């Protein structure tokens, strides 16, 4: 069921009514039923896989908790144990817990790899065999990728790791953990929440409040506006550029690249607004996934503002464990002795960043284009880390104040252009296509003599005017949010003004977006 469809909106209205009519102690059951129903509607044959993820995490977490319980009981019963004897017991139990956690991680990340990367890996193996003169392995498997497997796997495995680390207690009710795994507003596109942040909100009861209803409804309307007026209207234009870029001039291709940056932001953040708004209506706060990313002053800052929860997952569960590991720390000490303090200190972080960005590329898609995309992002961040002392000396030599408005503007524009160029690398369909798109930007430049020459893929001027207006609104709201939450500012206006503004956004969404949405296959991040 499409999230932008009338049927889905009606389902949300019915669900909200049932949720608030149900006893508070059973509201989580209503959410679980709705989540399972939503997931099953996307394909019954993939439902067992999300159940396997929830069940394996449930069993592994309980087993880890049981190891901790027995250890505490053992220490309480054997108070005469020496410090060395207690350390030996802790070491054995830590090993057991590590094996339990590893079993859960291997099972679930194994499923993720099979579904997302089997065909890609087999294609690379066949290519290698062909170069060596060998035969080909026939790909006879037809694997339907389970809906949202990248999101629910990461979220549930984060819970399992937190249980192992002792950050949260194991959930003893399987169905409550299943709700955390399958919560429908986030199962397909995130945000990737932590158990400590989300679970308590899911299980406790919530009363209806007008404030939550008004604020959540406003955010949903804004999300639908971004999705339908910006993302869906821009989709065929961007698709034309990606599919037929050799037919366009460099200027038209560059405009198409900038259009894509607007489209993907409006699409992904629009989804977040819709689902975060609905969750606010029922009293649940999802973690934010965006913080004005196109106002970032560096690539590293951009990734702290874009898809925030994915970045936080990689930072907590991959980057830090690698960066502070014993072997990586030893490499850093060796680097300081051989290459100096600055380079040596950057080595552990750089190694961790390589792992993070190659994994991030693979997470987004099974192709060399996505691996290259992750590598380019990681390269910019790592090189910036190495060259920061040089940057600082250059700024000092040129007497550049980092707080100067013109320098901040230069950094923002530079980062935005780099982000746009990197972002499109995997979107043409292959690494060769992405590189071809880059080359096309430098061909056929000239002064556009007509509207059609400047926007050859955007024949409808009314749609272009709507896109321009919506982009301007998006820019203005982002600028206002730097000082205060936009809804705080918006709610200062009289009720008639707010109602007319929201009605205008809805009318634009219906007039421009609904016809365009018929040619768009859902949301972009559903494919990840």
C-alpha positions in Angstrom: 0.0 0.0 0.0 1.5 3.3 -1.0 2.0 5.8 1.9 0.8 8.6 -0.4 -2.4 6.9 -1.3 -5.8 7.9 0.0 -6.3 4.3 1.3 -3.2 4.6 3.5 -4.4 7.9 5.0 -7.8 6.4 5.8 -6.1 3.4 7.4 -4.1 5.8 9.6 -7.3 7.6 10.7 -9.0 4.3 11.6 -5.8 3.1 13.4 -5.6 6.3 15.4 -9.2 6.0 16.5 -8.7 2.4 17.5 -5.5 3.2 19.3 -7.0 5.9 21.5 -10.1 3.9 22.2 -8.1 0.8 23.3 -7.1 0.5 27.0 -3.6 2.0 27.5 -2.2 -1.3 28.5 -3.3 -2.8 25.1 -2.3 0.1 22.8 1.0 -1.6 22.0 -1.0 -4.7 20.8 -2.9 -2.4 18.4 0.4 -1.1 17.0 1.8 -4.7 16.7 -1.3 -5.8 14.8 -1.1 -2.8 12.5 2.6 -3.3 11.9 2.2 -7.0 11.1 -0.7 -6.2 8.8 1.3 -3.4 7.0 4.3 -5.7 6.6 2.1 -8.6 5.3 0.5 -6.3 2.8 3.9 -5.8 1.3 4.4 -9.5 0.7 3.4 -12.5 2.8 6.3 -14.7 1.6 8.8 -12.3 3.2 7.0 -12.1 6.6 8.9 -15.2 8.0 12.2 -13.4 7.7 11.3 -10.5 9.9 9.9 -13.0 12.4 13.2 -14.9 12.3 15.1 -11.7 13.0 12.9 -10.9 16.0 12.9 -14.5 17.3 16.7 -14.9 17.0 17.4 -11.6 18.7 14.9 -12.4 21.4 16.4 -15.9 22.2 20.0 -14.6 22.0 19.3 -11.6 24.3 17.5 -13.8 26.8 20.4 -16.3 26.8 22.8 -13.4 27.4 20.6 -12.1 30.2 20.6 -15.6 31.8 24.4 -15.7 31.8 24.4 -12.4 33.6 21.8 -13.6 36.1 23.7 -16.8 36.9 26.9 -14.9 37.3 25.3 -12.6 39.9 23.8 -15.5 41.7 27.1 -17.3 41.7 28.9 -14.3 43.2 26.2 -13.9 45.8 26.4 -17.5 46.9 30.2 -17.7 46.8 31.3 -14.6 48.6 34.6 -16.2 49.5 35.8 -16.0 45.9 39.0 -14.1 45.4 39.3 -11.2 42.9 41.3 -13.5 40.5 38.6 -16.2 40.7 35.8 -13.6 40.0 37.8 -12.3 37.0 38.1 -15.8 35.6 34.4 -16.3 35.9 33.7 -13.0 34.2 36.0 -13.9 31.4 34.3 -17.3 30.8 30.9 -15.7 30.9 32.0 -12.8 28.6 33.1 -15.4 26.1 29.8 -17.2 26.3 27.9 -14.0 25.8 30.1 -13.0 22.9 29.3 -16.4 21.2 25.6 -15.9 21.7 25.7 -12.3 20.3 27.9 -13.5 17.4 25.5 -16.3 16.5 22.6 -13.7 16.3 24.7 -11.3 14.3 25.9 -13.9 11.8 22.4 -15.3 11.3 20.8 -12.0 10.6 23.6 -10.2 8.7 23.9 -13.5 6.8 20.3 -13.3 5.7 20.8 -9.6 4.8 23.9 -10.5 2.7 22.1 -13.4 0.9 19.1 -11.4 -0.1 20.9 -8.1 -1.0 24.3 -9.3 -2.3 24.1 -12.9 -3.5 23.3 -12.0 -7.1 26.0 -9.3 -7.2 28.6 -11.6 -5.7 27.7 -14.4 -8.1 28.0 -12.0 -11.1 31.4 -10.9 -10.0 32.5 -14.6 -9.6 31.2 -15.4 -13.0 33.1 -12.4 -14.4 36.3 -13.7 -12.8 35.7 -17.2 -14.2 35.1 -15.8 -17.7 38.5 -13.9 -17.6 40.1 -17.2 -16.5 38.5 -19.1 -19.3 36.2 -21.1 -17.0 32.5 -21.9 -17.1 29.6 -19.9 -15.7 27.5 -20.6 -12.7 23.8 -20.3 -13.6 21.9 -18.0 -11.3 18.7 -20.0 -10.7 17.7 -18.4 -7.4 14.8 -15.9 -7.4 15.1 -14.1 -4.1 12.6 -11.4 -3.2 14.3 -9.0 -0.9 12.2 -8.6 2.3 10.7 -5.2 2.8 12.9 -3.0 4.9 15.4 -5.7 5.7 18.3 -3.3 5.9 16.5 -1.1 8.4 14.9 -3.7 10.7 18.1 -5.8 10.7 20.3 -2.9 11.8 17.8 -1.8 14.4 17.3 -5.2 16.0 20.9 -6.1 15.9 21.6 -2.8 17.7 19.3 -4.0 20.4 21.2 -7.3 20.7 24.6 -5.6 20.9 23.2 -3.2 23.5 22.1 -6.2 25.6 25.6 -7.7 25.3 27.2 -4.5 26.4 24.8 -4.2 29.3 23.2 -1.0 28.1 19.6 -2.4 28.1 17.9 -5.4 29.8 16.6 -8.2 27.6 12.9 -7.9 26.7 11.2 -11.0 28.1 8.0 -10.5 26.0 8.6 -11.7 22.5 5.7 -9.8 21.0 6.9 -6.6 22.5 10.3 -7.1 20.8 8.5 -8.0 17.6 6.8 -4.6 17.8 10.2 -2.9 18.2 11.5 -4.8 15.1 8.4 -4.3 12.9 7.0 -0.9 14.0 5.4 0.1 10.6 6.2 3.9 10.5 9.9 3.1 10.4 10.3 -0.5 9.1 10.7 0.5 5.5 12.9 3.6 5.7 13.8 4.2 9.3 14.7 6.1 11.3 16.9 3.3 12.8 16.1 3.8 16.5 17.8 2.5 19.6 15.9 0.3 22.0 16.4 2.6 24.9 15.0 5.5 22.9 11.9 3.9 21.3 10.8 0.8 23.1 9.5 2.4 26.3 7.3 4.7 24.2 5.9 1.8 22.2 4.9 -0.2 25.3 3.5 2.6 27.5 0.0 4.0 27.0 -0.7 7.5 25.5 -3.6 9.8 25.9 -5.0 11.9 23.0 -3.9 15.6 23.2 -4.9 18.4 20.8 -1.4 19.7 20.8 0.1 16.5 19.5 -2.7 16.2 17.0 -2.2 19.7 15.7 1.6 19.6 15.5 1.7 16.0 14.1 -0.9 16.9 11.5 1.0 20.0 10.4 4.1 17.9 10.0 2.3 15.3 8.0 0.9 17.9 5.6 4.4 19.4 5.1 5.8 15.9 4.4 3.1 15.2 1.8 3.8 18.5 0.2 7.5 17.8 -0.1 6.9 14.3 -1.4 4.2 15.1 -3.9 5.0 18.6 -5.1 8.8 18.3 -5.1 10.0 14.7 -5.2 7.3 13.2 -7.4 7.2 16.1 -9.9 11.0 16.1 -10.2 11.2 12.3 -10.5 10.6 12.1 -14.3 12.9 15.0 -15.1 15.7 13.5 -13.1 15.0 10.1 -14.7 15.3 11.6 -18.1 18.7 13.1 -17.3 20.0 9.8 -15.9 18.7 7.7 -18.7 19.6 10.0 -21.6 22.4 12.2 -20.4 24.4 12.0 -23.7 21.5 13.9 -25.3 21.8 16.9 -23.1 24.2 19.8 -22.8 26.5 20.1 -19.8 24.4 22.9 -18.4 21.2 20.9 -18.6 22.9 17.9 -17.0 24.2 20.0 -14.1 20.8 21.4 -13.5 19.4 17.9 -13.5 22.0 16.9 -10.9 20.9 19.8 -8.7 17.3 18.7 -9.2 18.2 15.2 -8.0 19.6 16.6 -4.8 16.3 18.4 -4.2 14.3 15.3 -5.1 16.1 12.8 -2.9 16.0 15.2 0.1 12.3 16.0 -0.4 11.5 12.3 -0.9 13.4 11.0 2.1 12.7 13.8 4.5 9.1 14.0 3.3 8.7 10.4 4.4 10.2 11.2 7.8 7.8 14.1 8.2 4.8 12.0 7.4 5.7 9.2 9.8 7.2 11.4 12.5 4.0 13.5 12.3 1.8 10.5 12.7 3.8 9.1 15.6 3.5 12.5 17.3 -0.3 12.3 17.0 -0.3 9.0 18.9 2.3 10.3 21.4 5.5 8.7 20.2 8.6 10.6 19.3 10.8 9.1 16.6 14.4 10.1 16.3 15.1 12.8 13.8 17.0 11.8 10.6 17.8 15.3 9.1 19.2 18.5 10.4 19.4 20.9 7.4 22.1 18.8 5.7 22.6 21.1 2.7 23.8 23.9 5.1 26.8 21.7 6.0 30.3 23.2 5.8 32.1 19.9 5.1 31.4 16.4 3.8 31.8 15.0 7.3 29.4 17.5 8.7 26.9 16.7 6.0 26.9 13.0 7.0 26.3 14.0 10.6 23.1 15.9 9.4 21.9 13.4 6.7 20.3 10.1 7.6 21.4 10.8 11.2 20.3 7.5 12.7 22.2 5.4 10.1 25.3 7.4 10.8 24.8 7.0 14.6 24.4 3.2 14.1 27.7 2.9 12.2 29.4 5.2 14.7 28.3 3.3 17.8 28.5 -0.3 16.5 31.2 -0.2 13.9 33.4 2.9 14.0 34.1 3.1 17.7 34.7 -0.7 18.2 37.2 -0.6 15.4 38.8 2.8 16.3 39.5 1.8 19.9 40.3 -1.9 19.3 43.7 -3.1 20.6 45.1 -3.9 17.2 44.1 -0.6 15.8 45.5 1.3 18.8 48.8 -0.5 18.2 48.8 0.6 14.5 48.3 4.2 15.8 51.3 3.9 18.1 53.4 2.5 15.3 52.3 5.4 13.0 53.3 8.0 15.6 56.7 6.5 15.8 57.2 6.2 12.0 55.3 9.2 10.6 54.9 11.7 13.5 52.1 12.5 16.0 49.6 14.1 13.6 49.5 11.3 11.1 49.8 8.6 13.7 46.8 9.9 15.6 44.7 9.9 12.4 45.5 6.4 11.4 43.1 4.5 13.8 40.3 6.8 12.8 41.1 6.5 9.1 41.1 2.7 9.3 37.7 2.8 11.0 36.4 5.2 8.5 37.4 3.0 5.6 35.4 0.1 7.1 32.5 2.4 7.8 32.3 3.9 4.3 32.8 0.7 2.4 30.0 -0.8 4.5 27.9 2.2 4.0 28.3 1.9 0.2 27.3 -1.8 0.3 24.4 -1.0 2.6 22.9 1.4 0.1 23.2 -1.1 -2.8 24.9 -4.1 -4.2 27.0 -2.6 -7.1 30.4 -1.2 -7.8 28.8 2.2 -8.2 27.6 2.3 -4.6 31.0 0.9 -3.3 32.7 3.7 -5.3 30.2 6.2 -3.9 31.0 5.1 -0.3 34.7 5.2 -1.1 34.6 8.7 -2.5 32.7 10.0 0.6 35.2 8.2 2.9 38.1 9.6 0.9 37.0 13.2 1.2 36.5 12.7 5.0 39.8 10.9 5.6 41.9 13.4 3.5 40.2 16.3 5.3 41.2 14.7 8.6 44.8 14.3 7.5 45.1 17.8 6.0 43.3 19.7 8.8 46.6 21.1 10.2 47.5 22.3 6.7 44.1 23.9 6.3 44.5 25.7 9.6 47.9 27.1 8.7 46.6 28.2 5.3 43.7 30.0 6.9 46.0 31.7 9.4 48.4 32.7 6.7 45.6 34.3 4.6 44.0 35.8 7.8 40.7 34.1 7.1 38.3 34.1 10.1 36.3 30.9 10.2 33.3 32.7 11.6 33.2 35.2 8.7 29.9 35.0 6.8 31.5 34.9 3.4 33.8 32.0 4.4 30.9 30.0 5.8 28.9 30.7 2.7 31.8 29.5 0.6 32.1 26.3 2.6 28.4 25.6 2.4 28.3 26.1 -1.4 31.4 24.1 -1.9 30.0 21.2 0.2 26.7 21.3 -1.5 28.2 21.1 -5.0 30.5 18.2 -3.9 27.6 16.4 -2.3 25.5 16.7 -5.4 28.2 15.4 -7.7 29.0 12.4 -5.4 25.3 11.7 -4.8 24.6 10.9 -8.5 27.5 8.6 -9.0 25.5 5.3 -8.4 22.1 6.6 -9.6 22.6 6.2 -13.4 22.6 2.4 -13.0 26.3 1.6 -13.1 29.7 3.0 -12.2 30.4 3.5 -15.9 27.2 5.4 -16.3 27.9 7.6 -13.3 31.3 8.5 -14.6 29.8 9.2 -18.0 27.3 11.6 -16.4 30.2 13.4 -14.8 32.0 13.7 -18.2 28.9 15.0 -19.9 28.8 18.0 -17.5 31.8 19.4 -19.3 30.4 19.1 -22.9 28.2 21.3 -25.0 28.2 24.3 -22.8 26.8 27.5 -24.3 24.3 30.2 -23.5 20.8 28.7 -23.4 18.7 30.7 -25.9 15.3 29.4 -24.8 13.4 27.8 -21.9 13.5 24.5 -23.6 17.3 24.6 -24.0 17.7 25.3 -20.2 15.2 22.7 -19.1 14.7 20.3 -22.0 13.3 17.6 -19.7 10.8 19.9 -18.0 8.2 20.8 -20.6 5.5 22.0 -18.2 6.2 25.5 -17.0 3.4 25.4 -14.4 5.1 22.4 -12.8 8.5 24.1 -12.9 6.9 27.2 -11.2 5.5 24.9 -8.5 8.9 23.3 -8.0 10.5 26.7 -7.7 8.0 27.9 -5.2 8.2 24.6 -3.1 12.1 24.8 -3.2 11.9 28.4 -2.0 9.6 27.4 0.9 11.9 24.6 1.8 14.9 27.0 1.8 13.0 29.6 3.9 11.9 27.0 6.5 15.4 25.6 6.8 16.7 29.1 7.4 14.1 29.8 10.0 14.8 26.5 11.8 18.3 27.7 12.5 16.7 30.0 15.1 13.6 28.2 16.3 11.5 25.1 15.4 9.5 26.0 12.4 6.2 24.9 14.0 6.8 27.2 16.9 7.2 30.1 14.5 4.2 28.9 12.4 1.9 28.6 15.4 2.4 32.3 16.3 0.1 33.2 13.4 -3.7 33.4 13.9 -5.6 30.2 13.4 -7.2 31.3 10.1 -3.8 32.1 8.6 -2.5 28.7 9.6 -5.5 26.9 8.3 -5.3 28.7 4.9 -1.6 28.0 4.6 -2.1 24.3 5.3 -5.0 24.2 2.9 -2.8 25.8 0.2 -0.1 23.2 0.7 -2.7 20.4 0.4 -4.2 21.9 -2.7 -0.8 22.2 -4.4 0.0 18.6 -3.3 -3.2 17.3 -4.9 -3.1 19.5 -8.0 0.6 19.0 -8.9 1.7 15.9 -7.0 -1.1 13.4 -7.3 -0.9 13.2 -11.1 2.9 13.0 -10.9 2.9 10.3 -8.2 1.3 7.9 -10.6 4.6 7.6 -12.4 6.7 7.2 -9.3 7.4 3.9 -7.7 7.1 4.7 -4.0 10.0 6.3 -2.0 13.7 6.2 -3.1 15.0 4.8 0.2 12.6 1.8 0.1 15.1 0.2 -2.3 17.9 0.4 0.3 
